[in-house]
Amino acid sequence: NAADGDSLLRVESPFSGGPPPPMAQSSSHAAERSAPRRLTLVLGLALMIVPYVVVTYHYTHALASTPHDAADAALLAPAQRAPEGGTDAEGGDSTLDLAGYWAAIHEARQLLDALNSSSSSQSVSVSGAATPVDDRIAARKKKKKSMASRDLVIGLAKEVPVTNLAVFAASLRRHATQAACVLFVDRPSIDDDLRAVATQHAVDVQPYDVDALEPAHLRKYHPSTLRWPLIASYLEKHHHEAQYEAVLFADVRDTAFQSDPFVNVLRGPSSAQPGRTPVFLTFHGVESRTIGQCGWNGGWVKDCFGAAKLQQLSSKPILCSGVSIADFDLALKYARQMAAVVAHAEFASCERNGVDQGVHNVLVHDGRVDGAVTVPQKRAMVANLQAKVAKVGAARDDFVVRRASDGTPVAVVHQYDRFPELAKHYYKEYYGQGSDEGAAAGQRPGGGSAACAAYEVRAGVDLFKAKCDLSVASGTATADCCKACDRLTNCRGWTLAGSLCYLKTCAEPATNIRMPGASSGFLRPKSRRRR
């Protein structure tokens, strides 16, 4: 940088104000006449080039010897210069060492002497091996070149069945082979099967210990809430070295890919022009009701942000926090915001499964998420199947999920386990398994009488809304919930909603909220006594 060079190095020639030093004399008259001209030329070039070389050496040497992250920080931070002739902030000498400059001038004199003493037919070649500085600069350039920008898919997979993990990872790799995939997994869930899937599909597993999380109240959080501090921390630590370009936040347990989401969602035809504005894309969830009309979403907003906030957002559409995609800077800021809210000590009193969607809706609808664009399901390339808008299969053996507006296959299928046949197809396609306990054939709410013989089951209602929560398990049938509850000695009841069993400690119904598609069950009195 010429300006920096001018301010950092102001050197006057030691030869100004007087003639150049005597030069070696040639035996020929022509050499005597040309020597001054050659001297002037060489010294002139030296005075022009050498200061630049010295300054370049000074700073490349400092840069090359600095750790990578510190060097990047130094490049990004404003330059801080010590007063001329003074010392820097740490007491070191800030005066530039010009010994190299004078050595270069001396070499120029010697070279000119050699030229003058040689015959006109001789040529002088100057060659040498690369200097250590050259090597360091070349290595740094090579490293930068190898660190090409790439996209990132990130999520959390706590107690996710290996079949579901395989659907997520294998379908991603089929369509987005170059994207990085980072998944947080609690250590007890990391077994040989999980390692095999992760290795096969290039998943970067980030282990975490629930009992080591800080602040301590995070240790009691549901995974859907807990993920945000982990994700934000990862992005903060790794984005400089990884040079991520875009980020897809995704639920792992019930998400599959039909094409590259970064190409077909974030950088689709309408946004592929050079210099496009960075965006944060978030997608509608259930569209048949608003936030205020939905007991789940309205409850999350009210319990965490108050009745006034719920009233303010009552008419707003429900936005799903399960899948979002954004350019990196916007994704990082969003993750920071989510983490800051859920990690706050006061948030612990309202925390439960799904409540992060309440936070998501408040941040977006309040205009706090930079670049946010909300996309209705009719034209979304991310299909939230619980909304029942996207078209699932046009024929019996057709398992392609299509956008409702024009029949285009969507890029991301979220909540596929709401459709058991689709889930079975994915398990077979990506894990070689025709079914699993999460897609048990023929078992829907109200079914599974053998497994639920000890329970009284009621369809279409939530008998335990926000009451006596114990834990959450995967399941798409009442039998799944009965089996999950049987495994816990203090479980007395459950509610099945979507593909989750919300296990409860209540022995009797605590609420009676109508919820189409849901079911609730609780132990019969005789069964309670046996426990």
PEPE-V227916 format. One record per backbone hydrogen bond with DSSP energy under -0.5 kcal/mol. NH is the residue of the N-H (numbers start at 0). CO is the residue of the C=O. Records with the same first field share a line. If there is no record, write none. Layout:
NH: CO / CO
//
This chain:
4: 0
5: 1
6: 2
7: 3
8: 4
10: 8
15: 12
17: 14
31: 27
32: 28
33: 29
34: 30
35: 31
36: 32
37: 33
38: 34
39: 35
40: 36
41: 37
42: 38
43: 39
44: 40
45: 41
46: 42
47: 43
48: 44
49: 45
52: 48
53: 49
54: 50
55: 51
56: 52
57: 53
58: 54
59: 55
60: 56
61: 57
62: 58
63: 59
64: 60
65: 62
70: 66
71: 67
72: 68
73: 69
74: 70
75: 71
76: 72
80: 78
85: 82
87: 91
90: 87
93: 85
97: 95
101: 97
102: 98
103: 99
104: 100
105: 101
106: 102
107: 103
108: 104
109: 105
110: 106
111: 107
112: 108
113: 109
114: 110
115: 111
116: 112
117: 113 / 114
121: 118
124: 122
126: 124
134: 130
135: 131
136: 132
137: 133
138: 134
139: 135
140: 136
141: 137
142: 138
143: 139
144: 140
145: 141
146: 142 / 143
147: 145
149: 242
151: 245
152: 179
153: 247
154: 181
156: 183
158: 156
159: 156
164: 160
165: 161
166: 162
167: 163
168: 164
169: 165
170: 166
171: 167
172: 168
173: 169
174: 170 / 171
175: 171
178: 175
179: 150
181: 152
182: 203
183: 154
184: 205
186: 207
188: 185
189: 186
190: 188
194: 190
195: 191
196: 192
197: 193
198: 194
199: 195
200: 196
201: 198
202: 197
203: 180 / 201
204: 202
205: 182
206: 204
207: 184
209: 207
211: 208
212: 209
217: 214
218: 215
219: 216
220: 217
224: 221
225: 221
226: 222
227: 224
229: 225
230: 226
231: 227
232: 228
233: 229
234: 230
235: 231
236: 232
237: 233
238: 234
241: 237
242: 238
243: 238
244: 149
246: 325
247: 151
248: 246 / 323
249: 153
250: 321
251: 155
254: 251
255: 412
257: 410
258: 410
260: 258
263: 259
264: 260
265: 260
266: 261
267: 264
270: 267
271: 268
275: 272
279: 370
280: 324
281: 279 / 372
282: 319 / 322
283: 374
284: 317
290: 315
291: 313
293: 289 / 290
294: 292
297: 293
298: 294
299: 295
300: 296
301: 297
302: 298
303: 299
304: 300
305: 301
309: 305
310: 306
311: 307
312: 308
313: 309 / 310
315: 312
317: 285 / 288
319: 282
323: 248
324: 280
325: 246
326: 278
327: 244
330: 326
331: 327
332: 328
333: 329
334: 330
335: 331
336: 332
337: 333
338: 334
339: 335
340: 336
341: 337
342: 338
343: 340
346: 343
347: 343 / 344
348: 345
349: 346
350: 346 / 347
354: 351
356: 353
357: 353 / 354
358: 354
359: 355
360: 356
361: 357
362: 358
363: 359
364: 360
365: 361
366: 363
367: 362
368: 362
369: 367
371: 368
372: 279
374: 281
375: 373
378: 375
379: 376
382: 380 / 411
383: 381
384: 382 / 413
386: 383
387: 384
390: 401
391: 389
392: 390 / 399
397: 394
398: 396
401: 390 / 399
402: 407
404: 377
406: 402
409: 400
410: 380
411: 380
412: 255
413: 382 / 411
414: 253
415: 253
417: 414
418: 415
419: 417
421: 418
422: 418
423: 419
424: 420
425: 421
426: 422
427: 423
428: 424
429: 425
430: 426
431: 427
432: 426
438: 435
439: 436
442: 439
443: 441
446: 443
451: 447
452: 449
454: 451
455: 521
456: 454
457: 519
459: 517
460: 457
461: 512
462: 460
464: 461
466: 463
469: 502
470: 502
472: 500
474: 498
479: 476
480: 476
481: 477
482: 478
483: 479
484: 480
485: 481
486: 482
487: 484
490: 487
491: 503
492: 503
493: 520
494: 501
495: 518
496: 494 / 499
498: 496
499: 496
500: 472
501: 494 / 499
502: 470 / 500
503: 492
504: 467
509: 462
510: 462
512: 461
513: 511
514: 459
517: 514
518: 495
519: 457
520: 493
521: 455
522: 491
523: 453
526: 523
527: 523
528: 524
529: 525
530: 526 / 527
//
